[in-house]
Amino acid sequence: MARIDSFLKLGLAQGCSDVHLAVGVPPMLRMNGDLLPIKFRALSDTELESYINEILTKNQQDRLLAGHDLDFSHVGEEGGRFRVNVFRKATGYGAVFRHIPTEVPKLAQLNVPPVLTEFCEYHQGMVLVTGSTGTGKSTTLAAMVDHLNETRSLNIISLEDPIEFVHPSKKSQVIQRELGTHITSFADGVRAAMREDPDVILVGELRDAETISMAMMAAETGHLVLGTLHTTGAVKTIDRIIDALPGDLREQTKAFLAMSLKAVVTQVLVKTPDGRGRRAIVEILVNNRAISKLITTDQTHQIPSQLQTGRDQGMQLLDSALLAAINAKEIDPDDAYRFANDKRKFQRYVTNTDLVPLIDIGGNEKLLNE
């Protein structure tokens, strides 16, 4: 057994989401959003390097020595599956192991709004799940793919970096391809997928202009494209896509978004009141005629008002979803305050007064601990 598996086994037993290994500190576990050290000595550079090299192939070792970060999957001795990122820094190696559950979660288990199931019924266009790192985007997409896999007869091609949840083919055929193993880039993967008779293409991350352009082409040519972006709201997602492509394609990109963008789901993970878990809270945009017009006329700043009035279509603002969850006692109000956009609406719910800013006569915020 690789020695690193002992730390992974401990992490699984504690129910953590991530195991962090770095030189100069003991191994740490991400527990319900907080990073906590385990009772172990601080790791030396040679010790951690030997741990990591035990699970790397010769090619991976060469790439790491050449200055490249590594992203790959690792199955521990106890059967736990992890998404791994290994990197070099000033003091030596570092690694983060994200636990991937064996069972693909159902949308109902994630407590997300039912409208996400409706997104799986689209036959073409683009659906984006966005949020910062560690907010569960991959889990939500995996649940959507599983729903498609169980309910429709499709050819689903998933491009990932690396492969996380493993999807056995059920009613659909699911083909999972990994960046660096099966494809050289997401853009090349999308280009190849369009020649493989796909119904659904999942793009692990729309990380550059070429990938975004290829994903747009796939959505325009009759495929359902699912993808992720590291953006923190529906408006920021639309603006990011427009800004990512060259200026001479701006009008073409806005026309695509107006016609082929079906929905944007932005999520955060907020602690439950007992602090023992986290719940996904989402902002949802469902594209309609009004939003399409705002996109084409450069008035995306007015989209939030459409999310407020579009509840009958399944739309909701993040702040509205947070307030509803606080009132239902489903999330910790102090943690919710951190994610809120208009924090003044949440001040009366906060129990830790150190979080709440003072409002001076001019209406400006000033933190209490400044």
C-alpha positions as semicolon CSV with decimal commas, in nm:
position;residue;x (nm);y (nm);z (nm)
1;M;0,000;0,000;0,000
2;A;0,127;0,347;-0,088
3;R;0,203;0,536;0,233
4;I;-0,008;0,829;0,118
5;D;-0,315;0,602;0,128
6;S;-0,297;0,606;0,509
7;F;-0,378;0,977;0,509
8;L;-0,652;0,925;0,251
9;K;-0,803;0,644;0,460
10;L;-0,807;0,874;0,765
11;G;-0,969;1,148;0,561
12;L;-1,242;0,913;0,441
13;A;-1,307;0,795;0,797
14;Q;-1,347;1,157;0,910
15;G;-1,580;1,240;0,620
16;C;-1,360;1,512;0,474
17;S;-1,391;1,652;0,121
18;D;-1,018;1,712;0,062
19;V;-0,680;1,602;0,195
20;H;-0,400;1,863;0,171
21;L;-0,030;1,773;0,186
22;A;0,239;2,042;0,194
23;V;0,596;2,080;0,316
24;G;0,641;2,232;0,661
25;V;0,294;2,156;0,799
26;P;0,114;1,836;0,898
27;P;-0,143;1,686;0,659
28;M;-0,471;1,877;0,667
29;L;-0,834;1,781;0,608
30;R;-1,108;2,000;0,461
31;M;-1,404;1,944;0,693
32;N;-1,731;2,120;0,603
33;G;-1,537;2,402;0,442
34;D;-1,273;2,443;0,717
35;L;-0,911;2,328;0,683
36;L;-0,796;2,139;0,993
37;P;-0,457;1,973;1,068
38;I;-0,436;1,611;1,177
39;K;-0,217;1,493;1,464
40;F;0,099;1,423;1,269
41;R;0,443;1,577;1,234
42;A;0,515;1,853;0,983
43;L;0,612;1,696;0,649
44;S;0,966;1,747;0,519
45;D;1,039;1,804;0,150
46;T;1,210;1,468;0,098
47;E;0,938;1,283;0,293
48;L;0,649;1,430;0,094
49;E;0,834;1,384;-0,235
50;S;0,879;1,014;-0,161
51;Y;0,509;0,979;-0,067
52;I;0,393;1,140;-0,391
53;N;0,638;0,956;-0,617
54;E;0,492;0,624;-0,496
55;I;0,166;0,696;-0,681
56;L;0,311;0,859;-0,996
57;T;0,403;0,694;-1,322
58;K;0,746;0,761;-1,473
59;N;0,588;0,995;-1,727
60;Q;0,411;1,188;-1,452
61;Q;0,734;1,219;-1,253
62;D;0,911;1,357;-1,562
63;R;0,632;1,610;-1,623
64;L;0,643;1,724;-1,260
65;L;1,021;1,767;-1,272
66;A;0,980;1,968;-1,593
67;G;0,767;2,219;-1,402
68;H;0,417;2,101;-1,494
69;D;0,133;2,056;-1,247
70;L;-0,038;1,717;-1,256
71;D;-0,412;1,643;-1,255
72;F;-0,511;1,277;-1,236
73;S;-0,733;1,027;-1,058
74;H;-0,612;0,798;-0,781
75;V;-0,787;0,499;-0,626
76;G;-0,670;0,436;-0,271
77;E;-0,599;0,098;-0,118
78;E;-0,938;0,104;0,054
79;G;-1,116;0,173;-0,276
80;G;-1,174;0,546;-0,230
81;R;-1,145;0,751;-0,548
82;F;-0,972;1,089;-0,550
83;R;-0,911;1,373;-0,794
84;V;-0,549;1,474;-0,743
85;N;-0,354;1,790;-0,814
86;V;0,023;1,774;-0,756
87;F;0,243;2,083;-0,787
88;R;0,586;2,216;-0,701
89;K;0,639;2,529;-0,493
90;A;0,922;2,714;-0,322
91;T;0,961;2,461;-0,040
92;G;0,897;2,144;-0,240
93;Y;0,598;1,936;-0,347
94;G;0,235;1,996;-0,261
95;A;-0,077;1,791;-0,332
96;V;-0,452;1,812;-0,288
97;F;-0,674;1,502;-0,296
98;R;-1,046;1,564;-0,356
99;H;-1,264;1,268;-0,257
100;I;-1,502;1,147;-0,529
101;P;-1,793;0,937;-0,395
102;T;-1,837;0,596;-0,556
103;E;-2,208;0,649;-0,613
104;V;-2,314;0,928;-0,846
105;P;-2,555;1,150;-0,648
106;K;-2,910;1,210;-0,765
107;L;-3,034;1,563;-0,825
108;A;-3,294;1,513;-0,552
109;Q;-3,020;1,422;-0,303
110;L;-2,843;1,751;-0,372
111;N;-3,156;1,947;-0,272
112;V;-3,132;2,164;-0,583
113;P;-3,444;2,321;-0,737
114;P;-3,651;2,087;-0,959
115;V;-3,591;2,310;-1,262
116;L;-3,245;2,153;-1,299
117;T;-3,419;1,831;-1,399
118;E;-3,599;2,026;-1,672
119;F;-3,264;2,145;-1,808
120;C;-3,183;1,782;-1,880
121;E;-3,477;1,768;-2,121
122;Y;-3,322;2,018;-2,364
123;H;-3,215;1,868;-2,696
124;Q;-2,971;2,142;-2,793
125;G;-2,813;2,459;-2,663
126;M;-2,581;2,531;-2,370
127;V;-2,637;2,487;-1,996
128;L;-2,363;2,619;-1,766
129;V;-2,295;2,536;-1,401
130;T;-2,070;2,800;-1,248
131;G;-1,911;2,893;-0,920
132;S;-1,573;2,926;-0,754
133;T;-1,346;2,628;-0,691
134;G;-1,487;2,373;-0,449
135;T;-1,854;2,469;-0,477
136;G;-1,971;2,134;-0,613
137;K;-2,002;2,218;-0,984
138;S;-1,870;1,876;-1,089
139;T;-2,111;1,701;-0,852
140;T;-2,411;1,887;-0,991
141;L;-2,307;1,812;-1,350
142;A;-2,249;1,446;-1,262
143;A;-2,602;1,427;-1,120
144;M;-2,741;1,582;-1,439
145;V;-2,549;1,333;-1,656
146;D;-2,677;1,049;-1,439
147;H;-3,034;1,172;-1,486
148;L;-2,985;1,180;-1,863
149;N;-2,823;0,837;-1,848
150;E;-3,123;0,690;-1,668
151;T;-3,405;0,859;-1,857
152;R;-3,299;0,910;-2,219
153;S;-3,132;0,701;-2,492
154;L;-2,839;0,923;-2,584
155;N;-2,473;0,925;-2,675
156;I;-2,313;1,131;-2,397
157;I;-1,949;1,232;-2,437
158;S;-1,786;1,371;-2,123
159;L;-1,453;1,556;-2,142
160;E;-1,293;1,586;-1,798
161;D;-0,972;1,690;-1,624
162;P;-0,943;1,437;-1,472
163;I;-1,229;1,183;-1,479
164;E;-1,408;1,204;-1,145
165;F;-1,741;1,022;-1,111
166;V;-1,747;0,705;-1,321
167;H;-2,072;0,665;-1,517
168;P;-2,161;0,309;-1,623
169;S;-2,381;0,321;-1,931
170;K;-2,748;0,269;-1,846
171;K;-3,019;0,378;-2,088
172;S;-2,762;0,601;-2,256
173;Q;-2,406;0,536;-2,370
174;V;-2,161;0,743;-2,164
175;I;-1,811;0,793;-2,304
176;Q;-1,568;0,958;-2,062
177;R;-1,243;1,103;-2,197
178;E;-0,965;1,252;-1,985
179;L;-0,748;1,553;-2,062
180;G;-0,386;1,448;-2,106
181;T;-0,478;1,080;-2,137
182;H;-0,731;1,065;-2,421
183;I;-0,738;1,426;-2,548
184;T;-0,476;1,702;-2,566
185;S;-0,715;1,989;-2,488
186;F;-1,083;2,052;-2,422
187;A;-1,111;2,228;-2,758
188;D;-0,967;1,924;-2,940
189;G;-1,199;1,700;-2,740
190;V;-1,507;1,898;-2,847
191;R;-1,385;1,903;-3,207
192;A;-1,344;1,525;-3,202
193;A;-1,673;1,470;-3,018
194;M;-1,870;1,642;-3,292
195;R;-1,754;1,366;-3,530
196;E;-1,865;1,091;-3,289
197;D;-2,244;1,127;-3,328
198;P;-2,301;1,290;-2,986
199;D;-2,630;1,399;-2,837
200;V;-2,475;1,555;-2,526
201;I;-2,123;1,692;-2,480
202;L;-1,998;1,775;-2,131
203;V;-1,699;2,011;-2,125
204;G;-1,521;1,999;-1,790
205;E;-1,418;2,365;-1,806
206;L;-1,463;2,643;-2,060
207;R;-1,119;2,773;-1,976
208;D;-1,007;2,953;-2,293
209;A;-1,136;3,125;-2,606
210;E;-1,084;2,821;-2,829
211;T;-1,279;2,589;-2,599
212;I;-1,561;2,841;-2,563
213;S;-1,575;2,884;-2,941
214;M;-1,587;2,508;-3,004
215;A;-1,853;2,459;-2,735
216;M;-2,063;2,734;-2,893
217;M;-2,032;2,567;-3,232
218;A;-2,144;2,235;-3,086
219;A;-2,446;2,398;-2,918
220;E;-2,542;2,578;-3,239
221;T;-2,526;2,260;-3,448
222;G;-2,790;2,066;-3,259
223;H;-2,613;1,929;-2,950
224;L;-2,678;1,981;-2,580
225;V;-2,357;2,119;-2,427
226;L;-2,304;2,112;-2,051
227;G;-2,009;2,303;-1,911
228;T;-1,855;2,489;-1,620
229;L;-1,702;2,832;-1,567
230;H;-1,532;2,979;-1,261
231;T;-1,773;3,271;-1,237
232;T;-1,984;3,379;-0,940
233;G;-2,312;3,489;-1,096
234;A;-2,527;3,472;-1,407
235;V;-2,433;3,822;-1,525
236;K;-2,061;3,761;-1,470
237;T;-2,089;3,435;-1,665
238;I;-2,240;3,604;-1,969
239;D;-1,991;3,891;-1,953
240;R;-1,698;3,647;-1,918
241;I;-1,797;3,458;-2,234
242;I;-1,840;3,781;-2,432
243;D;-1,507;3,920;-2,309
244;A;-1,319;3,591;-2,366
245;L;-1,356;3,601;-2,744
246;P;-1,191;3,851;-2,984
247;G;-1,361;4,187;-3,025
248;D;-1,457;4,123;-3,387
249;L;-1,665;3,826;-3,266
250;R;-1,847;4,024;-2,995
251;E;-2,175;4,065;-3,186
252;Q;-2,166;3,701;-3,300
253;T;-2,108;3,586;-2,942
254;K;-2,398;3,796;-2,810
255;A;-2,624;3,652;-3,083
256;F;-2,520;3,299;-2,980
257;L;-2,591;3,364;-2,611
258;A;-2,927;3,521;-2,693
259;M;-3,033;3,221;-2,901
260;S;-2,848;2,914;-2,766
261;L;-2,767;2,976;-2,400
262;K;-3,045;2,789;-2,221
263;A;-2,960;2,831;-1,854
264;V;-2,692;2,933;-1,604
265;V;-2,674;2,778;-1,258
266;T;-2,437;2,946;-1,010
267;Q;-2,387;2,771;-0,681
268;V;-2,222;2,813;-0,343
269;L;-2,188;2,567;-0,056
270;V;-2,315;2,706;0,275
271;K;-2,276;2,545;0,616
272;T;-2,582;2,392;0,780
273;P;-2,689;2,537;1,118
274;D;-2,518;2,255;1,313
275;G;-2,192;2,306;1,120
276;R;-2,172;1,938;1,029
277;G;-2,248;1,969;0,661
278;R;-2,294;2,209;0,371
279;R;-2,583;2,270;0,137
280;A;-2,579;2,391;-0,222
281;I;-2,759;2,723;-0,270
282;V;-2,803;2,827;-0,632
283;E;-2,877;3,126;-0,851
284;I;-3,067;3,029;-1,166
285;L;-3,104;3,206;-1,498
286;V;-3,340;3,058;-1,757
287;N;-3,298;3,235;-2,089
288;N;-3,613;3,395;-2,227
289;R;-3,701;3,670;-2,473
290;A;-3,645;3,951;-2,223
291;I;-3,302;3,826;-2,117
292;S;-3,202;3,763;-2,480
293;K;-3,281;4,126;-2,559
294;L;-3,076;4,249;-2,264
295;I;-2,779;4,044;-2,388
296;T;-2,795;4,173;-2,744
297;T;-2,838;4,536;-2,632
298;D;-2,548;4,532;-2,379
299;Q;-2,780;4,567;-2,079
300;T;-2,674;4,258;-1,886
301;H;-2,669;4,469;-1,567
302;Q;-3,050;4,455;-1,576
303;I;-3,060;4,075;-1,574
304;P;-3,091;4,047;-1,191
305;S;-3,431;4,218;-1,207
306;Q;-3,542;3,952;-1,458
307;L;-3,427;3,678;-1,221
308;Q;-3,644;3,832;-0,950
309;T;-3,956;3,843;-1,167
310;G;-3,897;3,507;-1,337
311;R;-3,979;3,280;-1,044
312;D;-4,258;3,106;-1,236
313;Q;-3,989;2,990;-1,484
314;G;-3,764;2,859;-1,207
315;M;-3,536;3,163;-1,185
316;Q;-3,396;3,297;-0,860
317;L;-3,130;3,534;-0,734
318;L;-2,862;3,397;-0,504
319;D;-2,960;3,640;-0,226
320;S;-3,324;3,533;-0,248
321;A;-3,226;3,166;-0,227
322;L;-3,001;3,236;0,072
323;L;-3,275;3,425;0,258
324;A;-3,527;3,147;0,192
325;A;-3,283;2,887;0,324
326;I;-3,210;3,095;0,635
327;N;-3,581;3,132;0,710
328;A;-3,626;2,757;0,661
329;K;-3,335;2,702;0,908
330;E;-3,147;2,503;0,646
331;I;-2,822;2,703;0,653
332;D;-2,608;2,895;0,900
333;P;-2,690;3,269;0,869
334;D;-2,332;3,373;0,952
335;D;-2,196;3,161;0,668
336;A;-2,474;3,279;0,436
337;Y;-2,373;3,640;0,508
338;R;-2,030;3,570;0,357
339;F;-2,186;3,473;0,023
340;A;-2,456;3,739;0,003
341;N;-2,425;4,013;-0,257
342;D;-2,641;4,272;-0,079
343;K;-2,522;4,209;0,275
344;R;-2,751;4,468;0,434
345;K;-3,048;4,236;0,384
346;F;-2,873;3,972;0,596
347;Q;-2,742;4,179;0,886
348;R;-3,038;4,114;1,114
349;Y;-2,982;3,737;1,086
350;V;-2,612;3,742;1,176
351;T;-2,519;3,613;1,522
352;N;-2,146;3,693;1,501
353;T;-2,145;4,073;1,518
354;D;-1,777;4,087;1,414
355;L;-1,896;4,005;1,062
356;V;-2,133;4,300;1,037
357;P;-2,001;4,635;0,913
358;L;-2,099;4,965;1,064
359;I;-2,280;5,208;0,835
360;D;-2,155;5,564;0,870
361;I;-2,361;5,877;0,805
362;G;-2,258;5,880;0,439
363;G;-2,394;5,529;0,388
364;N;-2,047;5,372;0,357
365;E;-1,959;5,040;0,519
366;K;-1,681;5,012;0,776
367;L;-1,586;4,682;0,936
368;L;-1,610;4,668;1,313
369;N;-1,264;4,517;1,350
370;E;-1,087;4,777;1,133
